[in-house]
Amino acid sequence: MLNADNLAAEAGRIAKLLPPFPRVVSQLLDMLRTDDLSLDALTRLARNDPVISSGILAMANRLRRMHAQPDIYDPFVAASLIGTDQVRRIVVAAAMNRFSLEEKGADFLYDHSHAVAIVAHELAMLCGVSPEKAYVAAILHDVGQLCFHIMDPVAFQDVYHQSSIDGRLLEREATTFGVDHAQIGGELAKHWELSEDFVSAIRSHHDMHLVTSKLQALINVAESLTRALDIPQSPKNRLTHLNAAAVAALGIHWGSSEMLECFGRCRARYSQTSR
């Protein structure tokens, strides 16, 4: 059984149990660790994948149609119009979607993570956090649940079902597997050599008191807000606690007009982009 003492040493073995990330996402994670990410390099990567390149073209052409301009069909021109951050977000979302779909029954990972990513992206634009870093961290925040699903799908489904009744997900995971999904997700982020703010955002996304960075605070609040907004709709969605320190660190004022507009955008975006 896993435990806090052996988890770091076991991270490499656990990573091998997961379906391999598509080659594009491995390369993208390398790019995310640099400060000189070029649009040209990102587009060359993206145009090798029809799902990703079509997503880039679709977003660019939506913008052009708003101005009564004709569609374009060159991914580089399209990427130039929407910008590096949007291209990066499309690549990560498409890759994570494919990653989760490789495991039958793991669609819960993508649906919830996709919703949290939308909420995190919207909040980030209001709170002085990089929207694209927020989106990527949110897409990856529950990857530990996929680990459990692969390690013992029957046991995890039992944990998941029972926790939907009493809300004790982390406690039940730790009892069954030795650690919870936030802990194992954090170790995987370290194994993939993501930066420390990504690691802490994943590891502490359920902590109701800790604030380690604005990115961690944002993913923490986005996780809670996604459940409060009930996206995607599920009887499992419940909000019993909120990290007040994280809310304060982000400067969020729930009753403000900008937050009410944010709620509406989150629901609308999820409705428009959910599979």
Secondary structure as a PSIPRED ss2 file (coil, helix, strand):
# PSIPRED VFORMAT (PSIPRED V4.0)

   1 M C   1.000  0.000  0.000
   2 L C   1.000  0.000  0.000
   3 N C   1.000  0.000  0.000
   4 A C   1.000  0.000  0.000
   5 D C   1.000  0.000  0.000
   6 N C   1.000  0.000  0.000
   7 L H   0.000  1.000  0.000
   8 A H   0.000  1.000  0.000
   9 A H   0.000  1.000  0.000
  10 E H   0.000  1.000  0.000
  11 A H   0.000  1.000  0.000
  12 G H   0.000  1.000  0.000
  13 R H   0.000  1.000  0.000
  14 I H   0.000  1.000  0.000
  15 A H   0.000  1.000  0.000
  16 K H   0.000  1.000  0.000
  17 L H   0.000  1.000  0.000
  18 L C   1.000  0.000  0.000
  19 P C   1.000  0.000  0.000
  20 P C   1.000  0.000  0.000
  21 F C   1.000  0.000  0.000
  22 P C   1.000  0.000  0.000
  23 R H   0.000  1.000  0.000
  24 V H   0.000  1.000  0.000
  25 V H   0.000  1.000  0.000
  26 S H   0.000  1.000  0.000
  27 Q H   0.000  1.000  0.000
  28 L H   0.000  1.000  0.000
  29 L H   0.000  1.000  0.000
  30 D H   0.000  1.000  0.000
  31 M H   0.000  1.000  0.000
  32 L H   0.000  1.000  0.000
  33 R C   1.000  0.000  0.000
  34 T C   1.000  0.000  0.000
  35 D C   1.000  0.000  0.000
  36 D C   1.000  0.000  0.000
  37 L C   1.000  0.000  0.000
  38 S C   1.000  0.000  0.000
  39 L H   0.000  1.000  0.000
  40 D H   0.000  1.000  0.000
  41 A H   0.000  1.000  0.000
  42 L H   0.000  1.000  0.000
  43 T H   0.000  1.000  0.000
  44 R H   0.000  1.000  0.000
  45 L H   0.000  1.000  0.000
  46 A H   0.000  1.000  0.000
  47 R C   1.000  0.000  0.000
  48 N C   1.000  0.000  0.000
  49 D C   1.000  0.000  0.000
  50 P H   0.000  1.000  0.000
  51 V H   0.000  1.000  0.000
  52 I H   0.000  1.000  0.000
  53 S H   0.000  1.000  0.000
  54 S H   0.000  1.000  0.000
  55 G H   0.000  1.000  0.000
  56 I H   0.000  1.000  0.000
  57 L H   0.000  1.000  0.000
  58 A H   0.000  1.000  0.000
  59 M H   0.000  1.000  0.000
  60 A H   0.000  1.000  0.000
  61 N H   0.000  1.000  0.000
  62 R H   0.000  1.000  0.000
  63 L H   0.000  1.000  0.000
  64 R H   0.000  1.000  0.000
  65 R H   0.000  1.000  0.000
  66 M H   0.000  1.000  0.000
  67 H C   1.000  0.000  0.000
  68 A C   1.000  0.000  0.000
  69 Q C   1.000  0.000  0.000
  70 P C   1.000  0.000  0.000
  71 D C   1.000  0.000  0.000
  72 I C   1.000  0.000  0.000
  73 Y C   1.000  0.000  0.000
  74 D C   1.000  0.000  0.000
  75 P H   0.000  1.000  0.000
  76 F H   0.000  1.000  0.000
  77 V H   0.000  1.000  0.000
  78 A H   0.000  1.000  0.000
  79 A H   0.000  1.000  0.000
  80 S H   0.000  1.000  0.000
  81 L H   0.000  1.000  0.000
  82 I H   0.000  1.000  0.000
  83 G C   1.000  0.000  0.000
  84 T H   0.000  1.000  0.000
  85 D H   0.000  1.000  0.000
  86 Q H   0.000  1.000  0.000
  87 V H   0.000  1.000  0.000
  88 R H   0.000  1.000  0.000
  89 R H   0.000  1.000  0.000
  90 I H   0.000  1.000  0.000
  91 V H   0.000  1.000  0.000
  92 V H   0.000  1.000  0.000
  93 A H   0.000  1.000  0.000
  94 A H   0.000  1.000  0.000
  95 A H   0.000  1.000  0.000
  96 M H   0.000  1.000  0.000
  97 N H   0.000  1.000  0.000
  98 R H   0.000  1.000  0.000
  99 F H   0.000  1.000  0.000
 100 S H   0.000  1.000  0.000
 101 L H   0.000  1.000  0.000
 102 E C   1.000  0.000  0.000
 103 E C   1.000  0.000  0.000
 104 K C   1.000  0.000  0.000
 105 G C   1.000  0.000  0.000
 106 A C   1.000  0.000  0.000
 107 D H   0.000  1.000  0.000
 108 F H   0.000  1.000  0.000
 109 L H   0.000  1.000  0.000
 110 Y H   0.000  1.000  0.000
 111 D H   0.000  1.000  0.000
 112 H H   0.000  1.000  0.000
 113 S H   0.000  1.000  0.000
 114 H H   0.000  1.000  0.000
 115 A H   0.000  1.000  0.000
 116 V H   0.000  1.000  0.000
 117 A H   0.000  1.000  0.000
 118 I H   0.000  1.000  0.000
 119 V H   0.000  1.000  0.000
 120 A H   0.000  1.000  0.000
 121 H H   0.000  1.000  0.000
 122 E H   0.000  1.000  0.000
 123 L H   0.000  1.000  0.000
 124 A H   0.000  1.000  0.000
 125 M H   0.000  1.000  0.000
 126 L H   0.000  1.000  0.000
 127 C H   0.000  1.000  0.000
 128 G C   1.000  0.000  0.000
 129 V C   1.000  0.000  0.000
 130 S C   1.000  0.000  0.000
 131 P H   0.000  1.000  0.000
 132 E H   0.000  1.000  0.000
 133 K H   0.000  1.000  0.000
 134 A H   0.000  1.000  0.000
 135 Y H   0.000  1.000  0.000
 136 V H   0.000  1.000  0.000
 137 A H   0.000  1.000  0.000
 138 A H   0.000  1.000  0.000
 139 I H   0.000  1.000  0.000
 140 L H   0.000  1.000  0.000
 141 H C   1.000  0.000  0.000
 142 D C   1.000  0.000  0.000
 143 V H   0.000  1.000  0.000
 144 G H   0.000  1.000  0.000
 145 Q H   0.000  1.000  0.000
 146 L H   0.000  1.000  0.000
 147 C H   0.000  1.000  0.000
 148 F H   0.000  1.000  0.000
 149 H H   0.000  1.000  0.000
 150 I H   0.000  1.000  0.000
 151 M H   0.000  1.000  0.000
 152 D C   1.000  0.000  0.000
 153 P H   0.000  1.000  0.000
 154 V H   0.000  1.000  0.000
 155 A H   0.000  1.000  0.000
 156 F H   0.000  1.000  0.000
 157 Q H   0.000  1.000  0.000
 158 D H   0.000  1.000  0.000
 159 V H   0.000  1.000  0.000
 160 Y H   0.000  1.000  0.000
 161 H H   0.000  1.000  0.000
 162 Q H   0.000  1.000  0.000
 163 S H   0.000  1.000  0.000
 164 S H   0.000  1.000  0.000
 165 I H   0.000  1.000  0.000
 166 D H   0.000  1.000  0.000
 167 G C   1.000  0.000  0.000
 168 R C   1.000  0.000  0.000
 169 L H   0.000  1.000  0.000
 170 L H   0.000  1.000  0.000
 171 E H   0.000  1.000  0.000
 172 R H   0.000  1.000  0.000
 173 E H   0.000  1.000  0.000
 174 A H   0.000  1.000  0.000
 175 T H   0.000  1.000  0.000
 176 T H   0.000  1.000  0.000
 177 F H   0.000  1.000  0.000
 178 G C   1.000  0.000  0.000
 179 V C   1.000  0.000  0.000
 180 D C   1.000  0.000  0.000
 181 H H   0.000  1.000  0.000
 182 A H   0.000  1.000  0.000
 183 Q H   0.000  1.000  0.000
 184 I H   0.000  1.000  0.000
 185 G H   0.000  1.000  0.000
 186 G H   0.000  1.000  0.000
 187 E H   0.000  1.000  0.000
 188 L H   0.000  1.000  0.000
 189 A H   0.000  1.000  0.000
 190 K H   0.000  1.000  0.000
 191 H H   0.000  1.000  0.000
 192 W C   1.000  0.000  0.000
 193 E C   1.000  0.000  0.000
 194 L C   1.000  0.000  0.000
 195 S C   1.000  0.000  0.000
 196 E H   0.000  1.000  0.000
 197 D H   0.000  1.000  0.000
 198 F H   0.000  1.000  0.000
 199 V H   0.000  1.000  0.000
 200 S H   0.000  1.000  0.000
 201 A H   0.000  1.000  0.000
 202 I H   0.000  1.000  0.000
 203 R H   0.000  1.000  0.000
 204 S C   1.000  0.000  0.000
 205 H C   1.000  0.000  0.000
 206 H C   1.000  0.000  0.000
 207 D C   1.000  0.000  0.000
 208 M C   1.000  0.000  0.000
 209 H C   1.000  0.000  0.000
 210 L C   1.000  0.000  0.000
 211 V C   1.000  0.000  0.000
 212 T C   1.000  0.000  0.000
 213 S C   1.000  0.000  0.000
 214 K H   0.000  1.000  0.000
 215 L H   0.000  1.000  0.000
 216 Q H   0.000  1.000  0.000
 217 A H   0.000  1.000  0.000
 218 L H   0.000  1.000  0.000
 219 I H   0.000  1.000  0.000
 220 N H   0.000  1.000  0.000
 221 V H   0.000  1.000  0.000
 222 A H   0.000  1.000  0.000
 223 E H   0.000  1.000  0.000
 224 S H   0.000  1.000  0.000
 225 L H   0.000  1.000  0.000
 226 T H   0.000  1.000  0.000
 227 R H   0.000  1.000  0.000
 228 A H   0.000  1.000  0.000
 229 L C   1.000  0.000  0.000
 230 D C   1.000  0.000  0.000
 231 I C   1.000  0.000  0.000
 232 P C   1.000  0.000  0.000
 233 Q C   1.000  0.000  0.000
 234 S C   1.000  0.000  0.000
 235 P C   1.000  0.000  0.000
 236 K C   1.000  0.000  0.000
 237 N C   1.000  0.000  0.000
 238 R C   1.000  0.000  0.000
 239 L C   1.000  0.000  0.000
 240 T C   1.000  0.000  0.000
 241 H C   1.000  0.000  0.000
 242 L C   1.000  0.000  0.000
 243 N C   1.000  0.000  0.000
 244 A H   0.000  1.000  0.000
 245 A H   0.000  1.000  0.000
 246 A H   0.000  1.000  0.000
 247 V H   0.000  1.000  0.000
 248 A H   0.000  1.000  0.000
 249 A H   0.000  1.000  0.000
 250 L H   0.000  1.000  0.000
 251 G C   1.000  0.000  0.000
 252 I C   1.000  0.000  0.000
 253 H C   1.000  0.000  0.000
 254 W C   1.000  0.000  0.000
 255 G C   1.000  0.000  0.000
 256 S C   1.000  0.000  0.000
 257 S H   0.000  1.000  0.000
 258 E H   0.000  1.000  0.000
 259 M H   0.000  1.000  0.000
 260 L H   0.000  1.000  0.000
 261 E H   0.000  1.000  0.000
 262 C H   0.000  1.000  0.000
 263 F H   0.000  1.000  0.000
 264 G H   0.000  1.000  0.000
 265 R H   0.000  1.000  0.000
 266 C H   0.000  1.000  0.000
 267 R H   0.000  1.000  0.000
 268 A H   0.000  1.000  0.000
 269 R H   0.000  1.000  0.000
 270 Y H   0.000  1.000  0.000
 271 S H   0.000  1.000  0.000
 272 Q H   0.000  1.000  0.000
 273 T H   0.000  1.000  0.000
 274 S C   1.000  0.000  0.000
 275 R C   1.000  0.000  0.000
